Amino acid sequence: MKRTLSSTLSSLCLAAGAAALLTTPATAQSTDDLVKNALSAAPEAIAMHATVADGAGNVLREGSNGWVCLPDDPERPGNSPMCLDEGWLAWADAWMNRKPLVAPKTISFGYMLQGDFPTSNVDPYATAATADNEWIQDGGPHVMMLVPDLKMLEGMPTDPDNGGPYVMWRGTDFAHVMIPTPKLD
């Protein structure tokens, strides 16, 4: 039986933000296809026990490890499913709902091992490329990292083409580290 994220993850108090990440339900896909796509975002050891929710917030599969995986939004270019821990769920809720972000108490991780949708490297709310927003058309597979104190990111590169980790959205409350990875098969 499907339950909403809010009833399943009420202890996190963050489910609305996770559900908001995907605002367009992928009604043309079967539940099995949505689950498979969502789980492709993370390493098997995490995906194996993660909760899976669809864009409407319905839990498609119960999990036991605190991770929530969301399938790709078919309205966005590319294939960009994601798996998020508690800190990233709070981050997503604040970002999607344009609320103040409470910094995580510990380092926090999110996985997007199939890649990312097009986005700005400097503006969390940009919806299209401009001359100065450092548009990234293909983010490629990556791990995302939040830190408890944004001062920890000082001195890190911001160039997504530097061949290693970089800070996205520096100078905003939503700054985080992007760690490029090889694509999973």
C-alpha positions in Angstrom: 0.0 0.0 0.0 1.3 3.4 -0.9 1.7 6.0 1.9 2.7 9.6 1.7 6.2 10.7 2.6 4.8 12.7 5.5 3.3 9.7 7.1 6.2 7.4 6.5 9.0 9.9 7.3 7.2 12.0 9.9 10.1 11.6 12.3 12.2 13.6 9.8 9.7 16.4 9.5 11.2 17.0 6.0 9.0 15.0 3.7 7.3 17.9 2.0 10.6 19.2 0.7 11.6 15.8 -0.6 8.3 15.4 -2.4 8.6 18.9 -3.8 11.8 18.0 -5.5 9.8 16.3 -8.2 6.6 18.2 -8.8 5.6 16.3 -11.9 4.4 12.8 -11.3 5.7 10.3 -13.8 2.3 8.7 -14.4 3.4 6.9 -17.6 6.0 4.8 -15.8 5.2 1.7 -13.7 6.0 1.7 -10.1 8.8 -0.9 -10.7 10.3 1.5 -13.3 10.2 4.5 -11.0 11.8 2.5 -8.2 14.5 1.2 -10.5 15.2 4.7 -11.8 15.3 6.2 -8.3 17.6 3.5 -6.9 20.1 4.1 -9.8 21.0 7.4 -8.2 23.1 5.8 -5.4 25.6 3.0 -4.7 23.9 -0.4 -4.2 24.8 -0.5 -0.5 22.7 2.7 0.1 20.0 2.0 -2.5 19.3 -1.5 -1.2 17.7 -0.2 2.0 16.5 3.3 0.9 12.9 4.5 0.9 11.7 5.4 -2.6 9.1 8.1 -3.2 7.6 9.5 -6.4 7.1 13.1 -7.4 3.7 13.3 -5.7 5.2 12.2 -2.3 3.9 8.7 -2.4 6.2 6.1 -0.9 6.7 3.4 -3.5 9.0 1.3 -1.4 9.7 1.4 2.4 13.3 1.7 3.4 15.2 1.3 6.7 18.5 3.3 6.4 17.3 7.0 6.4 17.9 7.6 2.8 15.2 8.7 0.4 15.6 8.1 -3.4 13.5 10.0 -5.9 13.2 9.1 -9.6 14.0 11.4 -12.5 11.6 14.2 -13.3 10.6 13.6 -16.9 9.8 17.3 -17.4 13.5 18.1 -17.0 16.2 17.3 -19.6 18.5 14.3 -18.8 18.2 11.5 -16.3 18.6 12.9 -12.8 17.3 10.7 -10.0 18.7 11.4 -6.6 19.2 9.8 -3.1 19.3 12.1 -0.2 20.1 11.7 3.5 18.3 13.7 6.3 20.5 16.8 5.9 19.9 16.9 2.1 16.1 16.4 2.6 16.1 19.5 4.9 18.3 21.4 2.3 15.9 20.4 -0.5 12.9 21.5 1.5 14.4 25.0 2.2 15.6 25.4 -1.4 12.3 24.3 -3.1 10.2 26.4 -0.7 12.6 29.3 -0.6 12.9 29.1 3.2 15.9 29.9 5.4 18.2 27.0 5.5 19.3 25.5 8.9 22.8 24.2 8.4 23.2 20.5 9.0 24.8 19.5 12.3 27.1 17.0 10.5 28.5 16.5 7.0 25.6 15.4 4.8 25.5 13.6 1.5 23.3 13.2 -1.6 23.9 11.0 -4.6 23.1 11.8 -8.3 25.1 9.0 -9.9 23.1 9.2 -13.2 23.8 12.9 -13.6 22.1 16.2 -13.1 19.7 18.4 -14.9 20.9 21.7 -16.4 21.5 24.3 -13.8 23.5 27.4 -12.9 26.7 27.1 -10.9 26.2 30.4 -9.1 22.4 31.0 -8.8 20.3 28.5 -7.0 17.1 29.8 -8.6 18.2 30.3 -12.2 16.0 28.5 -14.8 18.0 29.2 -17.9 21.5 30.1 -19.1 22.6 33.8 -19.0 25.9 35.5 -19.8 27.0 35.4 -16.2 25.3 32.5 -14.4 27.9 29.8 -15.3 25.3 27.5 -16.8 26.1 23.8 -16.5 24.3 21.9 -19.3 25.4 18.4 -18.3 26.4 18.1 -14.6 27.4 14.5 -15.0 27.3 11.9 -12.1 28.3 13.2 -8.7 28.1 13.1 -5.0 26.9 16.2 -3.2 28.2 17.2 0.2 26.8 19.7 2.8 29.0 21.0 5.6 27.9 22.4 9.0 29.8 25.6 8.5 30.0 27.3 5.1 33.4 28.7 6.1 34.7 25.2 5.6 34.3 25.8 1.8 36.5 28.8 1.6 39.4 28.3 -0.7 37.8 25.4 -2.6 37.5 25.8 -6.4 34.2 26.8 -8.0 35.1 25.7 -11.5 33.0 22.7 -12.5 35.6 21.9 -15.2 38.6 21.7 -12.8 38.6 17.9 -12.8 37.7 17.5 -9.1 35.4 18.7 -6.4 34.1 22.2 -6.6 31.7 24.5 -4.7 28.3 25.1 -6.3 26.3 28.2 -5.4 29.1 29.8 -3.3 28.0 32.9 -1.4 24.5 31.5 -0.9 23.0 29.6 2.0 22.7 26.7 -0.5 26.4 26.4 -1.2 27.6 22.7 -1.3 30.4 20.6 -2.7 30.0 18.8 -5.9 32.2 15.7 -6.2 32.2 14.3 -9.8 32.2 10.5 -10.1 32.3 8.0 -12.9 28.9 6.9 -14.2 27.5 3.7 -12.7 26.6 0.9 -15.2 
